[in-house]
């Protein structure tokens, strides 16, 4: 228990840190409450009374200032929703957002023109690719270090890398047979990238690249192209079209080809869409849920304007997110592996699978 106490403490501290950016922003907003109110505008009068029309317009302005629109415009900074502010801050609290804010970038509201510097626009546009690059270099660093220090008696790091690669190799070969070794680099990289991308959203000042639909669509398109390229290369053009036709065996199935062929094509095109939507929806929903509970934690302490942190309501959901992130990475990779299995020539797959079982028995 003593060995577990320190890492658990560090984990809890890191999880609670997610509430810090939102709480500090809320505290700053409460600290600048001395802004002009509609009533102050109403009491202002012109310096001279020479023109009656000006006085009349001023009175009209004072009257209009009590309208709901004027209250919304003039009292915008005084009427704060702590939950909404905390949600907005948590949604825009990655290290890229913080760098952009320090450089003077202002996110345009809906319907407003973007007047930021072109360099800042580009940096904001490529926020997810930047975080994806961090994920890629992190994975590369772990694997390169594990491969460069190989020993006859492996250490902890080498054991971890070999456990991940060996376990995933068995997983893929269990579906594709011995032919699965050929697809291990692609499918293994796909799983690690999605898994770490999902998990990195739980780290303070990071976002999950997979919470962006652009990222998940790109991953699904890569899988789609590789699967169909494999089908063309392994089956040939005739075998590939025969597969899309439903592999008819008798006169009745051949007669159904005009109906089944378009349906199979639509089904193949729907696969990348379903892959991307499933992953995006789950990870985006998870991040949104955590951001909402961060806002609730800040709102619960809204009576303390200078509170340094909020109540960490989001911590249980972050631990649940560890499980969700792993499951979603496994589901995406499992479905991709099944797509390969469906596209490969069945006799090759069955032969390789039978050899795998024979080798396992020996």
LINMOSUL-V643494 format. One record per residue. RES is the residue in three letters. OMEGA is omega as a letter, one per 30 degrees, with the letter a starting at -180 (none if undefined). D_FIRST is the distance of its C-alpha to the first C-alpha in Angstrom with 2 decimals. Layout:
res=RES omega=OMEGA d_first=D_FIRST
res=RES omega=OMEGA d_first=D_FIRST
This chain:
res=UNK omega=l d_first=0.00
res=UNK omega=l d_first=3.80
res=UNK omega=a d_first=5.36
res=UNK omega=a d_first=5.07
res=UNK omega=a d_first=6.08
res=UNK omega=l d_first=9.28
res=UNK omega=l d_first=10.54
res=UNK omega=l d_first=10.14
res=UNK omega=l d_first=11.95
res=UNK omega=a d_first=14.51
res=UNK omega=l d_first=15.12
res=UNK omega=l d_first=15.84
res=UNK omega=l d_first=18.01
res=UNK omega=l d_first=19.89
res=UNK omega=a d_first=20.54
res=UNK omega=a d_first=21.84
res=UNK omega=l d_first=24.07
res=UNK omega=a d_first=26.20
res=UNK omega=a d_first=27.67
res=UNK omega=a d_first=28.86
res=UNK omega=a d_first=32.00
res=UNK omega=a d_first=33.25
res=UNK omega=l d_first=32.70
res=UNK omega=l d_first=34.43
res=UNK omega=l d_first=37.33
res=UNK omega=l d_first=37.72
res=UNK omega=l d_first=37.68
res=UNK omega=l d_first=40.35
res=UNK omega=l d_first=42.46
res=UNK omega=a d_first=42.34
res=UNK omega=a d_first=43.22
res=UNK omega=a d_first=46.42
res=UNK omega=a d_first=47.86
res=UNK omega=l d_first=51.23
res=UNK omega=a d_first=53.06
res=UNK omega=l d_first=56.55
res=UNK omega=l d_first=57.09
res=UNK omega=a d_first=59.93
res=UNK omega=l d_first=61.63
res=UNK omega=l d_first=61.84
res=UNK omega=a d_first=63.62
res=UNK omega=a d_first=65.90
res=UNK omega=a d_first=67.04
res=UNK omega=l d_first=67.94
res=UNK omega=l d_first=71.75
res=UNK omega=a d_first=73.93
res=UNK omega=a d_first=75.23
res=UNK omega=l d_first=78.85
res=UNK omega=a d_first=80.68
res=UNK omega=a d_first=83.54
res=UNK omega=a d_first=82.76
res=UNK omega=a d_first=82.45
res=UNK omega=l d_first=81.00
res=UNK omega=l d_first=78.05
res=UNK omega=l d_first=77.46
res=UNK omega=l d_first=77.70
res=UNK omega=l d_first=75.16
res=UNK omega=l d_first=72.83
res=UNK omega=l d_first=73.17
res=UNK omega=l d_first=72.48
res=UNK omega=l d_first=69.37
res=UNK omega=l d_first=68.25
res=UNK omega=a d_first=68.85
res=UNK omega=a d_first=67.04
res=UNK omega=l d_first=64.06
res=UNK omega=l d_first=63.27
res=UNK omega=l d_first=62.99
res=UNK omega=a d_first=59.61
res=UNK omega=l d_first=59.96
res=UNK omega=l d_first=60.51
res=UNK omega=a d_first=57.54
res=UNK omega=a d_first=55.40
res=UNK omega=a d_first=56.79
res=UNK omega=a d_first=56.97
res=UNK omega=a d_first=54.00
res=UNK omega=a d_first=51.64
res=UNK omega=a d_first=49.47
res=UNK omega=a d_first=49.30
res=UNK omega=a d_first=48.28
res=UNK omega=l d_first=44.70
res=UNK omega=a d_first=42.42
res=UNK omega=a d_first=38.86
res=UNK omega=a d_first=37.39
res=UNK omega=l d_first=39.95
res=UNK omega=a d_first=39.53
res=UNK omega=l d_first=35.75
res=UNK omega=l d_first=36.17
res=UNK omega=l d_first=38.79
res=UNK omega=l d_first=36.68
res=UNK omega=a d_first=33.60
res=UNK omega=a d_first=36.01
res=UNK omega=a d_first=37.44
res=UNK omega=l d_first=34.53
res=UNK omega=a d_first=34.01
res=UNK omega=l d_first=34.53
res=UNK omega=l d_first=37.97
res=UNK omega=a d_first=38.91
res=UNK omega=l d_first=37.94
res=UNK omega=l d_first=40.02
res=UNK omega=l d_first=42.90
res=UNK omega=l d_first=42.79
res=UNK omega=a d_first=42.94
res=UNK omega=l d_first=45.89
res=UNK omega=a d_first=47.73
res=UNK omega=l d_first=47.28
res=UNK omega=a d_first=48.00
res=UNK omega=a d_first=47.26
res=UNK omega=l d_first=50.56
res=UNK omega=a d_first=50.74
res=UNK omega=a d_first=52.34
res=UNK omega=l d_first=56.06
res=UNK omega=l d_first=55.87
res=UNK omega=l d_first=56.90
res=UNK omega=a d_first=54.35
res=UNK omega=a d_first=55.69
res=UNK omega=l d_first=52.81
res=UNK omega=a d_first=53.37
res=UNK omega=l d_first=53.60
res=UNK omega=l d_first=50.83
res=UNK omega=l d_first=48.44
res=UNK omega=a d_first=49.59
res=UNK omega=l d_first=48.78
res=UNK omega=l d_first=45.32
res=UNK omega=a d_first=44.61
res=UNK omega=a d_first=46.03
res=UNK omega=a d_first=43.85
res=UNK omega=a d_first=40.56
res=UNK omega=l d_first=38.92
res=UNK omega=l d_first=40.28
res=UNK omega=l d_first=38.84
res=UNK omega=l d_first=35.32
res=UNK omega=l d_first=35.99
res=UNK omega=l d_first=36.92
res=UNK omega=l d_first=33.59
res=UNK omega=a d_first=31.87
res=UNK omega=l d_first=34.26
res=UNK omega=l d_first=33.77
res=UNK omega=l d_first=29.97
res=UNK omega=l d_first=30.29
res=UNK omega=a d_first=32.95
res=UNK omega=a d_first=30.97
res=UNK omega=a d_first=27.94
res=UNK omega=l d_first=30.34
res=UNK omega=l d_first=32.68
res=UNK omega=l d_first=30.05
res=UNK omega=a d_first=28.70
res=UNK omega=a d_first=32.30
res=UNK omega=a d_first=33.51
res=UNK omega=l d_first=31.05
res=UNK omega=a d_first=31.40
res=UNK omega=l d_first=30.82
res=UNK omega=l d_first=31.45
res=UNK omega=a d_first=27.85
res=UNK omega=l d_first=26.11
res=UNK omega=a d_first=23.27
res=UNK omega=a d_first=20.39
res=UNK omega=l d_first=22.80
res=UNK omega=l d_first=25.58
res=UNK omega=a d_first=23.48
res=UNK omega=a d_first=22.41
res=UNK omega=a d_first=26.08
res=UNK omega=l d_first=27.44
res=UNK omega=a d_first=25.07
res=UNK omega=a d_first=26.24
res=UNK omega=a d_first=29.89
res=UNK omega=l d_first=30.02
res=UNK omega=a d_first=28.45
res=UNK omega=l d_first=30.82
res=UNK omega=l d_first=33.72
res=UNK omega=a d_first=33.20
res=UNK omega=a d_first=32.96
res=UNK omega=l d_first=36.26
res=UNK omega=l d_first=38.06
res=UNK omega=l d_first=37.22
res=UNK omega=a d_first=39.37
res=UNK omega=a d_first=41.97
res=UNK omega=a d_first=42.21
res=UNK omega=l d_first=42.75
res=UNK omega=l d_first=44.39
res=UNK omega=l d_first=41.00
res=UNK omega=l d_first=40.31
res=UNK omega=a d_first=43.08
res=UNK omega=a d_first=41.32
res=UNK omega=a d_first=37.80
res=UNK omega=a d_first=38.18
res=UNK omega=a d_first=39.43
res=UNK omega=l d_first=37.15
res=UNK omega=l d_first=34.03
res=UNK omega=l d_first=34.88
res=UNK omega=a d_first=35.63
res=UNK omega=a d_first=32.24
res=UNK omega=a d_first=30.29
res=UNK omega=a d_first=32.51
res=UNK omega=a d_first=32.22
res=UNK omega=a d_first=28.47
res=UNK omega=l d_first=27.79
res=UNK omega=l d_first=30.60
res=UNK omega=a d_first=29.06
res=UNK omega=a d_first=25.59
res=UNK omega=l d_first=27.06
res=UNK omega=l d_first=28.49
res=UNK omega=l d_first=25.07
res=UNK omega=l d_first=24.87
res=UNK omega=l d_first=26.63
res=UNK omega=l d_first=30.27
res=UNK omega=l d_first=30.58
res=UNK omega=l d_first=32.30
res=UNK omega=l d_first=32.12
res=UNK omega=a d_first=35.30
res=UNK omega=l d_first=35.31
res=UNK omega=l d_first=35.83
res=UNK omega=a d_first=39.32
res=UNK omega=l d_first=41.89
res=UNK omega=a d_first=43.52
res=UNK omega=a d_first=40.49
res=UNK omega=l d_first=40.06
res=UNK omega=l d_first=43.84
res=UNK omega=l d_first=43.93
res=UNK omega=a d_first=41.23
res=UNK omega=l d_first=43.11
res=UNK omega=l d_first=46.43
res=UNK omega=l d_first=45.11
res=UNK omega=a d_first=43.92
res=UNK omega=a d_first=47.26
res=UNK omega=a d_first=49.36
res=UNK omega=l d_first=47.50
res=UNK omega=a d_first=47.68
res=UNK omega=l d_first=51.41
res=UNK omega=l d_first=52.14
res=UNK omega=l d_first=50.54
res=UNK omega=l d_first=52.70
res=UNK omega=a d_first=55.85
res=UNK omega=a d_first=55.12
res=UNK omega=a d_first=54.21
res=UNK omega=a d_first=56.73
res=UNK omega=a d_first=59.55
res=UNK omega=a d_first=61.30
res=UNK omega=l d_first=62.95
res=UNK omega=l d_first=59.79
res=UNK omega=l d_first=57.88
res=UNK omega=l d_first=60.55
res=UNK omega=l d_first=60.69
res=UNK omega=l d_first=56.97
res=UNK omega=l d_first=57.48
res=UNK omega=l d_first=60.39
res=UNK omega=a d_first=58.15
res=UNK omega=a d_first=59.29
res=UNK omega=a d_first=62.35
res=UNK omega=a d_first=63.61
res=UNK omega=a d_first=66.72
res=UNK omega=a d_first=69.48
res=UNK omega=l d_first=67.70
res=UNK omega=l d_first=64.54
res=UNK omega=l d_first=66.83
res=UNK omega=l d_first=68.64
res=UNK omega=a d_first=65.39
res=UNK omega=l d_first=64.60
res=UNK omega=l d_first=66.26
res=UNK omega=a d_first=63.92
res=UNK omega=a d_first=60.72
res=UNK omega=l d_first=60.95
res=UNK omega=l d_first=60.60
res=UNK omega=l d_first=57.81
res=UNK omega=l d_first=55.87
res=UNK omega=l d_first=56.45
res=UNK omega=l d_first=55.21
res=UNK omega=l d_first=52.15
res=UNK omega=l d_first=51.37
res=UNK omega=a d_first=51.80
res=UNK omega=a d_first=49.55
res=UNK omega=l d_first=46.61
res=UNK omega=l d_first=45.65
res=UNK omega=l d_first=46.16
res=UNK omega=l d_first=43.85
res=UNK omega=a d_first=41.16
res=UNK omega=a d_first=41.37
res=UNK omega=a d_first=41.58
res=UNK omega=a d_first=38.62
res=UNK omega=a d_first=36.24
res=UNK omega=a d_first=37.73
res=UNK omega=a d_first=37.72
res=UNK omega=a d_first=34.08
res=UNK omega=l d_first=32.68
res=UNK omega=l d_first=35.21
res=UNK omega=l d_first=34.49
res=UNK omega=l d_first=30.74
res=UNK omega=l d_first=31.39
res=UNK omega=l d_first=33.99
res=UNK omega=l d_first=31.73
res=UNK omega=l d_first=29.05
res=UNK omega=l d_first=31.91
res=UNK omega=a d_first=33.33
res=UNK omega=l d_first=30.14
res=UNK omega=l d_first=29.89
res=UNK omega=l d_first=33.46
res=UNK omega=l d_first=32.69
res=UNK omega=l d_first=29.94
res=UNK omega=a d_first=32.54
res=UNK omega=l d_first=35.22
res=UNK omega=l d_first=33.24
res=UNK omega=a d_first=33.36
res=UNK omega=l d_first=36.92
res=UNK omega=l d_first=38.18
res=UNK omega=a d_first=36.38
res=UNK omega=a d_first=38.40
res=UNK omega=l d_first=36.42
res=UNK omega=a d_first=32.88
res=UNK omega=a d_first=30.78
res=UNK omega=l d_first=28.53
res=UNK omega=l d_first=28.77
res=UNK omega=a d_first=26.59
res=UNK omega=l d_first=24.23
res=UNK omega=a d_first=25.49
res=UNK omega=a d_first=25.15
res=UNK omega=l d_first=21.35
res=UNK omega=a d_first=21.03
res=UNK omega=l d_first=23.97
res=UNK omega=l d_first=22.53
res=UNK omega=l d_first=19.58
res=UNK omega=l d_first=22.37
res=UNK omega=l d_first=24.29
res=UNK omega=l d_first=21.87
res=UNK omega=a d_first=22.93
res=UNK omega=a d_first=26.53
res=UNK omega=l d_first=26.89
res=UNK omega=a d_first=25.86
res=UNK omega=a d_first=28.13
res=UNK omega=l d_first=31.04
res=UNK omega=l d_first=30.86
res=UNK omega=a d_first=30.86
res=UNK omega=l d_first=33.74
res=UNK omega=a d_first=35.84
res=UNK omega=l d_first=35.43
res=UNK omega=l d_first=36.01
res=UNK omega=l d_first=39.18
res=UNK omega=l d_first=40.38
res=UNK omega=l d_first=39.95
res=UNK omega=l d_first=41.90
res=UNK omega=l d_first=44.63
res=UNK omega=a d_first=45.01
res=UNK omega=l d_first=45.21
res=UNK omega=a d_first=47.92
res=UNK omega=a d_first=49.92
res=UNK omega=l d_first=49.88
res=UNK omega=a d_first=52.76
res=UNK omega=a d_first=51.70
res=UNK omega=l d_first=53.20
res=UNK omega=a d_first=51.22
res=UNK omega=a d_first=47.98
res=UNK omega=l d_first=48.69
res=UNK omega=l d_first=49.71
res=UNK omega=l d_first=46.60
res=UNK omega=l d_first=44.38
res=UNK omega=l d_first=46.24
res=UNK omega=l d_first=45.86
res=UNK omega=l d_first=42.13
res=UNK omega=l d_first=41.92
res=UNK omega=l d_first=44.23
res=UNK omega=a d_first=42.17
res=UNK omega=a d_first=39.02
res=UNK omega=l d_first=40.86
res=UNK omega=none d_first=42.11
